[in-house]
Amino acid sequence: MIFNPDGSKPIYVQIAEWIETEILNGHFENNQKVYSQYQLAEMFTINPATAAKGLNLLADDQILYKKRGLGMFVTENAKERIAQKRRNGTLKQLVEELVLEAERLDISETELMEMIKAARYKEESQ
């Protein structure tokens, strides 16, 4: 992932979303230690305080938990929490924007559903 420092999302949010994606993709399992703020800072050439803010955001959302003196670890139900959060937030917003754009372009529901199916099929075949 390449961070966009000029984007609308703060870098610490981008860090948190990147870690969430890593968890969803199975790169971090339950109770596994994640990168430290210093490792993240070095990996992405950012301030360690910014990285810490991203980690703390995930701790606040109960996706990570702290072990004093050891670092941050993935909670037992992190994948489910992330999926629920994204389903109710990001994905819902994207679908609403998609439907509005389809209406503006006078695309029928049937045509829109066919476009979605084609995109999903393309993703699954890769």
C-alpha positions in Angstrom: 0.0 0.0 0.0 1.2 3.5 -0.8 0.1 6.2 1.5 -1.3 9.3 0.1 -0.1 12.2 2.4 -2.1 14.6 0.3 -5.3 12.5 0.4 -8.4 13.2 2.4 -7.7 10.5 4.9 -5.1 11.2 7.6 -2.0 9.0 7.5 -2.7 7.3 10.8 -6.1 6.2 9.5 -4.4 4.8 6.4 -2.0 2.9 8.6 -4.9 1.5 10.6 -6.7 0.5 7.4 -3.6 -1.2 6.1 -3.2 -3.2 9.2 -6.8 -4.2 9.1 -6.4 -5.4 5.5 -3.3 -7.4 6.6 -5.4 -9.1 9.2 -8.2 -9.8 6.8 -5.7 -11.3 4.3 -4.4 -13.6 7.0 -1.0 -12.0 7.4 -1.7 -11.6 11.1 -3.5 -14.2 13.1 -5.3 -14.0 16.4 -3.0 -13.2 19.3 -0.1 -12.5 16.9 2.1 -9.5 17.5 1.8 -6.8 14.8 4.4 -4.3 13.7 5.6 -1.8 16.3 5.2 2.0 15.8 8.9 2.2 15.0 8.7 -0.6 12.5 5.8 1.0 10.8 7.5 4.4 10.9 10.6 2.9 9.2 8.5 0.9 6.6 6.5 3.8 5.5 8.9 6.7 6.3 6.5 8.4 8.7 6.7 9.8 12.2 6.5 7.1 14.9 3.9 9.1 16.7 1.7 8.9 13.6 2.2 5.2 13.4 1.3 4.9 17.2 -1.9 6.9 16.5 -2.9 4.3 13.9 -2.2 1.4 16.3 -4.1 3.1 19.1 -7.1 3.6 16.8 -7.2 -0.1 16.3 -6.8 -0.7 20.0 -9.8 1.7 20.6 -11.8 -0.4 18.1 -10.8 -3.6 20.0 -9.0 -5.0 16.9 -5.6 -4.9 18.7 -4.8 -5.2 22.3 -1.7 -4.1 24.2 0.6 -6.3 26.2 2.6 -3.9 28.4 6.3 -4.0 27.4 5.6 -6.4 24.5 3.6 -4.4 21.9 0.3 -4.8 20.2 -1.5 -8.0 19.3 -4.5 -9.1 17.2 -7.6 -9.7 19.2 -9.5 -13.1 19.0 -12.3 -11.7 16.9 -10.5 -9.0 14.9 -11.5 -10.3 11.5 -15.1 -10.3 12.4 -14.9 -6.8 13.9 -13.1 -5.5 10.8 -15.6 -7.1 8.4 -18.6 -5.7 10.3 -17.0 -2.3 10.5 -16.3 -2.2 6.8 -19.6 -3.8 5.8 -21.5 -1.1 7.8 -19.3 1.8 6.8 -17.0 1.7 3.8 -18.9 -0.9 1.7 -22.3 0.6 2.4 -21.1 4.0 1.4 -19.6 2.7 -1.8 -22.8 0.9 -2.7 -24.9 4.0 -2.1 -22.5 6.1 -4.3 -22.7 3.4 -7.0 -26.5 3.3 -7.0 -26.7 7.1 -7.2 -24.2 7.2 -10.1 -26.1 4.4 -11.9 -29.3 6.5 -11.5 -27.6 9.6 -12.8 -26.5 7.6 -15.9 -29.9 6.0 -16.3 -28.5 2.5 -15.8 -31.2 -0.1 -15.0 -31.0 -2.2 -11.9 -30.6 -5.3 -14.1 -27.7 -3.7 -16.0 -26.1 -2.6 -12.7 -26.4 -6.1 -11.2 -24.9 -7.6 -14.4 -21.9 -5.1 -14.1 -21.5 -6.2 -10.4 -21.6 -9.9 -11.3 -19.1 -9.4 -14.1 -16.7 -7.5 -11.8 -17.0 -10.2 -9.1 -16.4 -12.9 -11.7 -13.4 -11.1 -13.0 -12.0 -10.8 -9.4 -12.6 -14.5 -8.6 -10.9 -15.7 -11.8 -7.7 -13.8 -11.1 
